[in-house]
Amino acid sequence: MFSNISRLLAKRASKFVLSCRFNSTLTLIETTGPNVTPASLSTLTAAVKVGNPITALLLGPESEVAGKQIAAVEGVDKILISKSDKYAHLLPEEVSPLVASILKSSDYTNFFVPASTAGKGILPRVGALLDVQPLSEITKVVSPDTFVRPTYAGNAILTVKCKDKVKLASVRSSAFDPIERKSEKIADIKEISYVESGNKTQYVSEQLIKSERPELDSAKIVVSGGRGLKDKEHFDQLLYPLADKLHAALGASRAAVDADFCDNSLQVGQTGKVVAPNLYLAVGISGAIQHLAGMKDSKVIVAINKDEEAPIFKIADVGMVGDLFKIVPELTEKL
Ligand SMILES: Cc1cc2nc3c(=O)[nH]c(=O)nc-3n(C[C@H](O)[C@H](O)[C@H](O)COP(=O)(O)OP(=O)(O)OC[C@H]3O[C@@H](n4cnc5c(N)ncnc54)[C@H](O)[C@@H]3O)c2cc1C
């Protein structure tokens, strides 16, 4: 009888080991040329919090070089690459069928992408192909099936328990630090083939604003300007020297972008970028709810505004009430 029980327990245990072994997180890693993006390193931090081994997926001609950069990162168990030219620009129409086929053929429990332009295009398509509801812009991993995400432009925070077999999520990079911890183990790199997509979309070209400044999404300090700066000339004259002194990225409100003070890639907010730097300096910005949605998680917020009733002061750690045309040059000089 005892041997029967022990045989039964052994069988149960082997089943348990088997099911645990297959619990893993597929993570799409984005690259710029041969380099892994900071947002992807933050996505790996979120994947580590799930607690299962991570398979990193890198695509495009330089995926092998980029893959080597994360082979020793904590939690990364396996690296899949496909060097096909078709994946060079991460077209969601090309990438989604590949991701869906990987998720269908193996027992992955989670799939994470950075909540970047490409990630936002890929995630819903993978969801549709697998008939699974994706979760966008998670800001916290509570457990392998429970996540926190903002809703209503960040005015409410949801904790969502996901019952799908595979949990699909995009990761808000400002909510997770880029992963740094290394492990002794070097993950194997395995090449996979192109998956026919039937895609009819073609990559034509892209125009990128080249700048020596830190990237807005990942900068530690952001200097942002609003309509209070009056015009493009003042935006350039006042904000660039201040940002240079602080080695900061430049940001803007939508009113400033709409009035052509700067390029729309600088827009912070609900319909712009979401940032959470150590220091956010808001110059001539009133603090509309849609702007706050993109910066209210910044560690220290400094606001310069001549209207002491401006809503930005409700969330500012340091508020300077006064004329920005006097305060900003003085601040720049003192810095
Ligand atoms: C669907 C939707 C999405 C939106 N998405 C975004 C978004 O992503 N990002 C975003 O920013 N907005 C967004 N908006 C717009 C948002 O509602 C506001 O209109 C916008 O943020 C206002 O920008 P602002 O603060 O620069 O301008 P204003 O609200 O006009 O504020 C200008 C401020 O400058 C101050 N000021 C003027 N002169 C001086 C001076 N000399 N010295 C000091 N202070 C001065 C004024 O007191 C004022 O507070 C969105 C709106 C909608 C409806």
The ligand as a Gaussian input file, in Angstrom:
#p B3LYP/6-31G(d) Opt

LIG

0 1
 C       -8.499000      64.392000     -25.459000
 C       -7.483000      65.384000     -25.006000
 C       -6.173000      64.961000     -24.886000
 C       -5.196000      65.867000     -24.467000
 N       -3.902000      65.427000     -24.334000
 C       -2.982000      66.275000     -23.847000
 C       -1.636000      65.833000     -23.626000
 O       -1.268000      64.693000     -23.910000
 N       -0.767000      66.717000     -23.102000
 C       -1.101000      68.011000     -22.770000
 O       -0.249000      68.764000     -22.284000
 N       -2.354000      68.445000     -22.979000
 C       -3.292000      67.612000     -23.525000
 N       -4.544000      68.101000     -23.759000
 C       -4.783000      69.544000     -23.645000
 C       -4.999000      70.015000     -22.227000
 O       -6.372000      69.922000     -21.903000
 C       -4.575000      71.506000     -22.092000
 O       -5.263000      72.282000     -23.039000
 C       -3.083000      71.749000     -22.262000
 O       -2.350000      70.856000     -21.469000
 C       -2.761000      73.175000     -21.843000
 O       -1.407000      73.450000     -22.084000
 P       -0.636000      74.589000     -21.284000
 O       -0.667000      74.255000     -19.830000
 O        0.669000      74.777000     -21.937000
 O       -1.519000      75.881000     -21.620000
 P       -2.477000      76.732000     -20.691000
 O       -3.503000      75.888000     -20.046000
 O       -2.933000      77.875000     -21.523000
 O       -1.514000      77.255000     -19.528000
 C       -0.522000      78.214000     -19.721000
 C       -0.009000      78.589000     -18.339000
 O        1.078000      79.464000     -18.473000
 C        0.995000      80.405000     -17.405000
 N        1.710000      81.631000     -17.830000
 C        1.398000      82.493000     -18.832000
 N        2.328000      83.450000     -18.930000
 C        3.226000      83.235000     -17.947000
 C        4.403000      83.897000     -17.531000
 N        4.859000      85.003000     -18.135000
 N        5.094000      83.397000     -16.476000
 C        4.660000      82.261000     -15.834000
 N        3.553000      81.608000     -16.185000
 C        2.848000      82.065000     -17.242000
 C       -0.483000      80.652000     -17.214000
 O       -0.750000      81.129000     -15.911000
 C       -1.060000      79.278000     -17.462000
 O       -1.219000      78.559000     -16.261000
 C       -5.529000      67.211000     -24.180000
 C       -6.866000      67.609000     -24.299000
 C       -7.817000      66.715000     -24.703000
 C       -9.239000      67.176000     -24.809000

